Amino acid sequence: MSFLDPPRCPQCSSVIDLKELWRAAPKSRGSLLAGQVGIACPVCGVKLRVLQGRVQVSAFVPFVLAVPLGLLASGFVPTKDAAAKAKAIMVCVCAIYGVSLFLQIRLIPRLFTLRYVHEGEQVDYPLVVLAEDLARQREALEAEYRNQLEPADDGPAWRCKSCGEENPGTLNECWKCQALREVPEDVH
């Protein structure tokens, strides 16, 4: 197993993508999740705690890489001037730090590890609320869609006086020629 393999469920060994959890969960100190965060395995349903040890260790990687690689890269700068050399070192260190920081942030969801939730342990599940909200929104959209598909019962079908086309009772103008429906005079 590689250091950057995505986390797996300890029960069923299925890969669990934590990108959505990373987006939804509250953060503290930049790249750490706030509090004790959990997730349910989408395959077997077991409740898991998200551990952040590798994320904390990876926070030092940009610092550890930037200085030695910056010094190494500045060795290739063809100048004898000390000020230009110092400037080149600074540019190289900053560039390497920025690139390594960007990579670390992109890889954070793969750095999390998972374990079973211990009995009595308090864990927040930020995606459960999100999933419930999405289910409610989906139900509302489906109900609205069903209402649009099912015609309202506004009386019997009628025939257009202009073109002779038959129209459902829900329409007040002909679907073919857009002539207005003639209402019988005894209805007024």
N, C-alpha and C positions, 0 to 999 in steps of 0.2 A: 504494500500500500504506500503510495506516494504522499508526501507532505501536503500536496495541493489537491489530492483526491477529494471530491465532495463528501460531506458527512453521510454516514449510513446509520440506519436504525439498528440498534444492538439486538433487537428481537428478530426481525425478518430480513435484515441486511439490505433492504432497499435503499437506494440513494434518495436523500431528502434535500431538495433544492431550497436553500434558505435565503435566496435573493429577496423574495417578497416579504419575509419576516424582517430582514435587514431594513427594507424600505418602510415598513409599517411600525416597527417597534420604536419607542422613545430611546434617545441616545444620551449618554453622559460622557463627558471628557472626550469628545470628538468621535473616536472610533469604537467605543464600548456601548453595549446595550445597557439601558438603565434598569437596575433591579435584577431579579432572578426571572429570566424569560424561559418560557417553555413552548413546545409545539407538539401536536399530536401527529404520529406517523400517518400519512395518507393511505398507506397500504394496510397495516394491521391495527391502527388506531391506538397503539400504546402511547401514553403520555411521557414525553421526554424533556429533560432540562438541557438548555443550551449553555455550554461551557465556553469561556472566552480566553482560556490560558494561552493558546497559540496566537490569538489576536494581540494580547498584551506583549508577548515576546516579539511579535513581528513589528511592533511599534518602534523598536530599536534598530531595525534593519536599515531604514534610510540613513540614520546617523552613522552606523557602522560601515556602510558602503560608501557614503559620500566622501568622507575625508581621505581614506587611502586611495580610492579610485580617482578622486580629484587631483591628488598629488601625483599619481601615476600619469594621468592624462596631461597634466601641465608639463610633464617632462618632455612631451613632444612639441611644446611651444618653442619655436626657434628664436629665442631672444636672450640677451645677456643682461638686459636692464632688470634690476630687482623689482622696481615698481610694476613693470609690465608683467613680470613673472608672478607677482603676488596677485595682480588683477586676474591673470589667467587661472591661477589656482582657485580664486574665489568664484569665478564664472563656472569652472568645471565642477566644483563642490556643489554650488547651487543647482546646476543643471542635473547632476546625478541625484541630489537629494529630491528635487522635484519629480523626476521620473520614478524613482523608487517609492516615493510617497504616493504617487498616482497609482502605481501597480499594487501597492499594499491595500489601498482603499478599494480598488476593483476586485481584489482577491479575498476580501474579508469574509464574505459568505462561505467560502471554501475552508476558511481557517477555523470556523466554529467546530466544536466536537459535541457529541450528544451522549447522554446517559439517562438511565431510568430516573424518574422522580421518586425520591424516597418518601416513605409513609410520613405524613404530617408536614412535609415540606411545602411552603407557600411559594407558588410559581404563578407568574402572570402569563396569560396566553393572548397576546395582542392580535393574532390572526383569527381567533375564535369570534371576537366581536366583529371584525371585518367580514368574516364569512357569513355571520348572521345578518349584517347590514346588506350584503350583496344578495342574499337569499330573499330578503324583504323587497329589495329593489326589483329583483327578477320577477317575483310574484306580482308586483304592481304593474310592471311592463306587460307581463303575460295577460293579466286581467284586462288591461287597456286594449291590447291587441285582439283579444277575444271579443270585446265589446265592439270593436271596429268591424270585425268579420261578421258578427251576428246582426242581421238587420233588425231595426226596431219595428214593432208591429203597429204601423200607423194606418191600418185599414186595408181594404182590398186593392188589387191592382187596378190600373186605369189605362184607358187607351187615349193617345194623343189625338186631338182634333185636327192638328196641322198635317202630321205625317202618318198617322194611323199606327204608330209603334206602341206596343204594350209596355207599361212602366210599373215598377213595384209601388206599393202604397206609401213607401217611405220618401219618395221623390215628389217634389212640388213643381219640377220642370222636367220636360222630356229629356231623356239621356241622349237621344239621337239628334233632335233639332233645337233643343233648349227652349221650346215654347212653354209658356206657363200653363200649369194645370188649370182647367176650367172647373170652378166649384159650382155645383148645382145651386140654383137660386133659392130653393126651399131650405138650404142649410143655413143661410144668413139668419 
